[in-house]
Amino acid sequence: MLNSGLKRELKARAHSLKPVVIIGQKGITPAVVASISEALDVHELIKIRLPVSEKVAQMARIAELASGLTAEVVGSIGRVLILYRPRPD
């Protein structure tokens, strides 16, 4: 679990980042999850663009994605999600 100071620092670092993964109409597929996991291994901190959907469905999608990747949700603004997972040693 991220503390508020680290979360604030990660949000500041993510501000200048572009989305690395864009989730399309088919939603979260195994290929998309593999792509996100690979991006997290390389970058630690990434942005993901989610498809247009209802707010409730989007929150469920974010929780599902983060738990499946053992990543932390740093923030979510509109359709952009910021995920963090420390690099494996």
C-alpha positions as CSV (number, residue, x, y, z in Angstrom):
1,M,0.0,0.0,0.0
2,L,1.3,3.4,-1.0
3,N,1.5,6.2,1.6
4,S,0.2,9.6,0.6
5,G,3.7,11.1,0.2
6,L,4.8,8.5,-2.2
7,K,1.5,8.6,-4.1
8,R,1.8,12.4,-4.5
9,E,5.4,11.9,-5.8
10,L,4.3,9.2,-8.3
11,K,1.4,11.4,-9.5
12,A,3.9,14.2,-10.2
13,R,6.2,11.9,-12.1
14,A,3.3,10.5,-14.1
15,H,2.1,14.0,-15.1
16,S,4.4,14.2,-18.2
17,L,3.9,10.6,-19.3
18,K,1.8,9.5,-22.3
19,P,-0.5,6.4,-22.0
20,V,1.6,3.3,-22.8
21,V,-1.4,1.0,-23.2
22,I,-4.8,1.9,-24.7
23,I,-7.6,-0.5,-23.9
24,G,-10.0,-0.9,-26.9
25,Q,-13.5,-2.0,-27.4
26,K,-12.8,-5.6,-26.5
27,G,-11.8,-4.6,-23.0
28,I,-9.3,-6.3,-20.8
29,T,-8.1,-9.3,-22.7
30,P,-5.2,-11.6,-21.6
31,A,-3.1,-10.0,-24.3
32,V,-3.8,-6.6,-22.9
33,V,-2.9,-7.7,-19.4
34,A,0.3,-9.2,-20.6
35,S,1.2,-6.0,-22.4
36,I,0.5,-3.9,-19.3
37,S,2.5,-6.3,-17.1
38,E,5.5,-6.1,-19.5
39,A,5.2,-2.3,-19.5
40,L,5.2,-2.2,-15.7
41,D,8.3,-4.4,-15.7
42,V,10.1,-2.0,-17.9
43,H,8.8,1.4,-16.6
44,E,7.4,0.8,-13.1
45,L,5.0,3.7,-13.6
46,I,2.6,3.8,-16.5
47,K,-0.5,5.4,-17.8
48,I,-3.4,3.4,-19.4
49,R,-6.2,4.9,-21.4
50,L,-9.5,3.1,-20.7
51,P,-12.5,2.9,-23.1
52,V,-15.5,5.1,-22.7
53,S,-17.9,3.4,-20.2
54,E,-20.0,4.0,-17.1
55,K,-18.2,5.2,-14.0
56,V,-19.2,2.1,-12.0
57,A,-18.0,-0.3,-14.7
58,Q,-14.8,1.7,-15.0
59,M,-14.1,1.5,-11.3
60,A,-14.7,-2.3,-11.3
61,R,-12.3,-2.6,-14.3
62,I,-9.6,-0.6,-12.5
63,A,-9.8,-2.8,-9.4
64,E,-9.8,-6.0,-11.5
65,L,-6.8,-4.9,-13.5
66,A,-4.7,-3.7,-10.5
67,S,-5.3,-6.8,-8.4
68,G,-4.5,-9.1,-11.3
69,L,-1.2,-7.4,-11.9
70,T,-0.3,-6.9,-8.2
71,A,0.0,-3.2,-9.0
72,E,-1.0,-0.1,-7.1
73,V,-3.5,2.4,-8.5
74,V,-1.8,5.8,-8.1
75,G,-4.6,7.7,-9.6
76,S,-7.4,7.9,-12.1
77,I,-8.5,11.0,-13.9
78,G,-11.3,10.6,-16.5
79,R,-10.3,7.7,-18.7
80,V,-6.6,7.7,-17.7
81,L,-5.4,5.3,-15.1
82,I,-1.9,5.5,-13.5
83,L,-0.5,2.2,-12.2
84,Y,2.7,1.6,-10.3
85,R,4.5,-1.7,-9.6
86,P,8.2,-1.7,-8.4
87,R,10.6,-3.5,-10.8
88,P,11.4,-7.0,-9.8
89,D,15.0,-7.4,-8.6
